[in-house]
Amino acid sequence: MAELFIEIGTEELPARFVGPMCEGLATALAKLLGSLAPVAPRVWGTPRRIAVAFDGVVPETEKLEKLVTGPPVAVAFKDGQPGPAAVAFAAKFGVSVEALERAPGPKGEVIAARRLEGGERLVDVVAAGLEAAILGIPFKKTMRWGTRREQFPRPIRYVCAVVDGARIDATVCGEPTVNSSVGHWLWHPEPFAVTSADAWVTELQARFVEPCVDVRRARIAAQLAVVAGEEGADVRVDAA
């Protein structure tokens, strides 16, 4: 079991985009991973980054042998010799005609082939589908930047994609993925290595970024309460 961590670094997003973007990324990646990710993800979001971590991901799906049935034996073979139906069926499933078997069907014997299913590697699934998952997040307003044809709410600066700290070799909007992140854009723009989601949170907090929406909201409410107390005022709560 491993940890998959994905972070999208962007230019400043409108605050109202952060929540839907977090939900959209988590949903898109969960759909991409399927049975490779048996546990719901953890999600973080700020106007300059959206991140998702899947704990307990499976490095590779289980390989299972499956018997696939085809046309009736009477159709596939004539006088004991394989006909076009048998040859086409064998070619479709990558076996020789001699390896075809017979199996009971609803109206008599049919030809069958044994094949292995599963065995998809996590890194291959992510590498092949990461860009489509990210760009497929639905938004009412998107934009293009530079010479790229892809669209997103704001230009993508980088995409960090790692499994247990090891970079997944993929490309998003023409740029290779990285295994690093950055802190506050003004005070700590230098990159740092991402080894795990928890370490990423700790490193960001040390660089003046709180990636958790709920923590930021609670901190703002506490600060408002302190100021209101000092001024002898009441806080008019405005969730937005």
N, C-alpha and C positions, 0 to 999 in steps of 0.2 A: 504494500500500500504506500502511496506517495501523496505529495501535495502539489497541486497545479495552481500556479499564480499567474494572473494576467492583469496588466495595468495599461491603460491608455492615457498617455500624457498629451494634453491639448493646449491650445491657446485658451484664453479666458472664456468659459461658457457662461451664458445667462444662468443665474441661480436656479430658475425654474426648470432648467433642463437636467439638473443633476439627479434628482430623484428618478424621473423616467429613464434616464440613461443608465443608472445603476440597475434598475429592474430589467431594462431591455437587454443589457449585456449578460446578466445572470441567466435570463431565459434563453437567449440565443446560444450561449455556451453549454447550458444544460441539455438543450436539444441536440447540439453537435456531439456531445460526449455520450449521451445515452447511458447504457449500462456501465460505461467506464467510470461514471461519477455517481455512486450510490447515495451520497449525502448531499443535502442542500448546501449551497455555497454561502460563504461570508462575503459581505459587500461593503465597500467604502467609497466615498465620493466627495470631491471638492470641485470648485469651478475649473481647476486645472488638471484633474486626474480622476479617473474612475477605475476601480480595481475590484477583482473578484478572486477568491481563493476557494478551491475545491479540496477538501480534506478527504483522505482515504480513497483517492482515485486508483483505479486498477491499471497497471502498466500495459496489460494486454488482455483482451477478451479470451475467454476459454474456447479452446478448439473442440468442436463436436463433430462426430461422424454422422452424416445424414444419408438416408437412402432416398434417392429421387426417382420417382416412377415416370415412365414414358408411355408410348403407344402400345397397343396390344401386340403380343408376340406374333400373332397371325399376320399383322400388318408389317411388322419390322423385319420378319424373316420369311423367305419364300423357298420352299424345298430345303430348309436348313441353312440357306445362305443369307447373309445380311443384305437387306435392301436399302434404298435411299433413306428411309425413315430411321433405320438403326444407325446408319453412318452419321446422319445429321445429329441424332440424339447424343451419340458418343462424342462427337466433336464439340457440341455445345457445352458438355461438362468435362471436357479435357481428359477423357479416358479412351482406351482402345476398344474396338468392337469386341475383342475377345474378353475384355474385362466386364462386359455387360452381364447383368444377372437377370433372373426371372423372379417376379414377385406376384402375389395374388392381387387382382384388381376387382373392381365392382362387377365386371362382366367377363371375368376370366383372367388368365395370366397376362402380365405386361412386362416389358423390359424395364430394367432399373439400373442405376449407377450409384456408387458410393462416392461421396465427396466430403471434404473437410470444410466446415464453416466456422467462422470466428477467427480468432488469432489477430484481430486488428490491434496495432500498437498505438498507445496513447499519443506518442509524439507524432506519428504519421497522421492520425486523425486531426490533431490540432494544426499541424503544419498545412494540411490540405484545406481545412475549412475555416481557419481563424479570420482571414480577411473578409470572407463572405458573411461570417457571423457578426463582425463588427460593423461593416457597412450596411448590413441588413436591419440594424436597429431602426425602428420607425420614428421619424421626426417630421413635424409639419414644415420646418424651415431648415434647409441645409445650404451649403455653399461649396464652391470649388476654390482651390488655391494653387498658385504656381501654374505649372503646365499640366497638372494632373486632371483626369476626367472624373475621378471618384468624388463623391459628395459626402459631407459630414457637417454637423452643426458648426464646428470650428476646425481650423487646420490641426491635423494630428502631428505632434512633435516627435513622438516615439511610441512604440509598443513593447512593453516588457513581457516576455513569455518564458516562464521557467518551470521545470519540474524538479523539486527538491534542490533548487538553486542552479540547475543545469539549463542552459539556454535551449529553447526549442527553435530549430532552424526554420523560420518562416518569413514571409514577406507581406507587408501591409502597405498599400499605397506606394509601391515601388521601393520601400525602405526595409532593410532586414530588421528582424526583431532584436532586442537587446536583453541583457540580464542585469540591467541597472536601472536606477531611478534618480530623481533629483529632489532637493529640498525646496525651501522657499525660493521663488524665482528671483528675488532681489538679494536676499541675504545669504542663501546657500544654493546657488545654481549648479554647483559642481556635482557630477554624478557619484553615486555610491553603489556598491554591489548589492544585489538582492539575493539573499540566501533562503529566506522563508517569509511568509506573510507576517508573522509576529515580529521578526527582526526588522522588516520593512516599516511596520508601524513605529517601533521604537526609534529607528533611524530618522524617520520623518519628524517625530515629536522633538528630537534633539536638534532638528533643523527648522524649527518654527512652523511646522505644518501639523495640524490635527486632522487626520483623514476620516475620522468617524463623524458623521452628520449629527448623531444624537449627542455625542460628547460636546461638540461645538454649540449646539442649541442649548444644552444645559449650562454650559459655561457663560454664554451670553445672558441667559436668564438670571444666573447668580450675580453677574456683574451689574445688571440693571437693578437688581434688588439692593445691592450695596449702595449704588449711587442714589437710588430713591430714598434709602434710609438716611443718607448723609444730607439730603436736601429736604427731608420731611415731606416727600411726595409719594404719590401712588403711581404704579406702572400700568399703563394702558397696554394690555397684552395684545400683540399683533403677531400671529403665527408666521406670517410671510416675512 
